[in-house]
Amino acid sequence: MTIRNVTIGDQFINTTDRKSKRVSTVIDFLETKSVLTGEVLKTEVVCVKDYIGQELKSIVSFTTVLRNRV
């Protein structure tokens, strides 16, 4: 699945993780739809990264993924 040039499985390094070199991986997309019309209002990227042996999931912007791809 690809949305706005971002595909599930894409990897990137967020600007806050540059020193530690932790790589995040895109795992899903979230769509927010209007209750009245069903129109998609926004789409967000869900990513996961390893942090001290734990999996952290977070939501990032498409531009963050595009700019910082590995």
ABEGO torsion letter per residue (X at the ends): XBBGGBBBGBBBBBAAAAAAGBBBBBABBBBBBBAAAGBBABBBBBBBBBBGGBBBBBBBBAAAAAAABX
